[in-house]
Amino acid sequence: MRKKYKLLLLLISLTLLTGCTFKYDVKIMLDGKVLESADLFDGETTAENKKEFLSVVDKNLKIINLNVDDKKLIYDGNFIGVNLQKSYSNLQTYARQSKTISYLFESVVVKEKDKIVEVSSVPTQYDIIQQEQNGLYNYTDSEIVLTLPFKVLSSNANEVDSVNNKYIWTINEDFKEIKIRYDKSQYYTKNIFKLFSYMTVDVWLTLLLIVVIVWFVISVLILGLRLLKREKK
């Protein structure tokens, strides 16, 4: 029962753990959509009892009425985990609806003016680090990662991967509120190929439609020129 109780608590925040680590990723796309992904491990579960693990996960997802877009098993050595993914239409919706946001912080505030976006968290009403020290949860070496296609003006991230424009906050005794400020009018790179991974299916379909239309127009023009040449002969 203790194992299932801890599992329920952390599923509420999409950060399910009972003794290992978790990685929580947030990715902002070119069209403004937000993709949320959490790799969650139970430190006592091995690949041999994955059915029981999945059963507990499914039951608790149902209990808290949490609908995810995608769910798949992942492995870390002999330990089994699950990857949960969910998408949001925009950053404001994500800040209001994310279960993780409501668990880690009191709230997250999103402000935008002249294409400059500021994201800041209000410190949580729960002392999660103190709870870790009391042995309730284990957040050792866990992290929050934000990836985005836009130029970041400032942040208080613990680590920055400038090549991939990733901003990383480590969950430890020094864990602090998250602050980041970026410019929606500027991309972090001039290499268009690096921006492909920030395109959603909708964007790809739009680009495909544009390509088809351009191809059709060019084909019609070429055919028309050929017909004109034949008439002149």
KALINCOR-V231816 format. One record per pair of residues at least 12 apart in sequence whose C-alpha atoms are under 8 Angstrom apart, sorted by sequence separation. I is the first residue (numbers start at 1). J is the second residue. D is the distance in whole Angstrom. If there is no record, write none. Layout:
i	j	d
I	J	D
I	J	D
This chain:
i	j	d
6	18	6
24	36	8
25	37	5
71	83	6
72	84	7
95	107	7
96	108	8
108	120	6
109	121	6
157	169	5
158	170	6
24	37	6
25	38	6
70	83	8
71	84	5
95	108	6
108	121	4
109	122	8
24	38	4
70	84	6
71	85	7
95	109	7
107	121	6
108	122	6
3	18	7
23	38	6
24	39	7
69	84	8
70	85	5
95	110	8
106	121	8
107	122	5
22	38	7
23	39	5
68	84	7
69	85	6
70	86	7
105	121	6
106	122	5
107	123	8
149	165	7
22	39	6
23	40	7
68	85	6
69	86	5
105	122	6
106	123	6
107	124	7
147	164	8
148	165	6
22	40	5
68	86	5
69	87	7
92	110	6
105	123	5
106	124	4
147	165	6
148	166	7
21	40	7
22	41	7
91	110	8
104	123	8
105	124	4
106	125	6
147	166	5
21	41	6
104	124	6
105	125	7
146	166	6
147	167	6
20	41	6
103	124	7
145	166	7
146	167	5
157	178	7
19	41	8
20	42	6
104	126	8
145	167	6
146	168	6
156	178	7
157	179	8
15	38	7
17	40	6
18	41	7
19	42	6
20	43	5
145	168	5
155	178	8
156	179	6
157	180	8
165	188	7
14	38	6
15	39	8
16	40	5
17	41	5
18	42	5
19	43	4
104	128	8
144	168	6
145	169	6
155	179	5
156	180	7
15	40	6
16	41	7
17	42	5
18	43	6
19	44	7
143	168	7
144	169	5
155	180	4
14	40	8
16	42	7
17	43	7
18	44	7
143	169	6
144	170	6
154	180	6
155	181	6
143	170	4
144	171	7
153	180	8
154	181	5
47	75	8
142	170	6
143	171	5
152	180	7
153	181	5
154	182	7
141	170	7
142	171	5
152	181	6
153	182	5
50	80	7
141	171	7
142	172	8
152	182	4
153	183	7
47	78	6
140	171	7
141	172	7
151	182	6
152	183	6
46	78	5
47	79	6
139	171	6
140	172	7
150	182	7
151	183	6
46	79	4
47	80	5
139	172	7
150	183	6
151	184	7
45	79	6
46	80	5
150	184	6
39	74	8
44	79	7
45	80	6
150	185	8
151	186	6
43	79	7
150	186	6
151	187	5
152	188	7
42	79	7
150	187	4
151	188	4
41	79	7
42	80	7
149	187	6
150	188	5
151	189	8
41	80	6
42	81	6
149	188	6
41	81	4
149	189	8
40	81	5
41	82	7
39	81	7
40	82	5
39	82	6
40	83	6
129	172	7
39	83	5
40	84	8
129	173	6
38	83	6
39	84	7
11	57	8
37	83	7
38	84	5
129	175	8
149	195	7
37	84	6
38	85	7
37	85	4
7	56	8
11	60	7
36	85	6
37	86	7
149	198	7
7	57	8
11	61	7
35	85	7
36	86	5
148	198	8
35	86	6
36	87	6
4	56	7
8	60	6
12	64	7
35	87	4
7	60	8
34	87	6
35	88	7
123	176	8
12	66	8
33	87	7
34	88	5
123	177	6
33	88	6
34	89	7
122	177	7
33	89	5
34	90	6
121	177	6
32	89	7
33	90	5
34	91	6
120	177	7
121	178	5
32	90	5
33	91	7
120	178	6
121	179	7
32	91	7
119	178	8
120	179	4
34	94	7
119	179	6
120	180	7
118	179	8
119	180	5
118	180	6
119	181	6
28	91	8
118	181	4
117	181	6
118	182	7
116	181	7
117	182	5
116	182	6
117	183	6
116	183	5
117	184	7
115	183	6
116	184	6
115	184	5
116	185	8
14	84	8
115	185	6
105	177	8
13	98	8
14	99	6
15	100	7
13	99	5
14	100	6
12	99	6
13	100	4
12	100	7
13	101	7
13	102	7
13	103	5
12	103	8
13	104	8
21	138	7
22	139	7
19	137	7
20	138	6
21	139	6
26	144	8
28	146	8
18	137	6
19	138	5
20	139	7
21	140	6
23	142	6
24	143	6
25	144	6
26	145	6
27	146	6
28	147	6
29	148	7
30	149	7
17	137	7
18	138	7
19	139	8
20	140	8
21	141	6
22	142	5
23	143	5
24	144	5
25	145	5
26	146	5
27	147	5
28	148	5
29	149	7
17	138	7
21	142	5
22	143	7
23	144	6
24	145	6
25	146	6
26	147	6
27	148	6
28	149	7
23	145	8
25	147	8
30	198	6
31	199	7
29	198	5
30	199	6
31	200	7
28	198	7
29	199	6
30	200	8
29	200	7
31	203	7
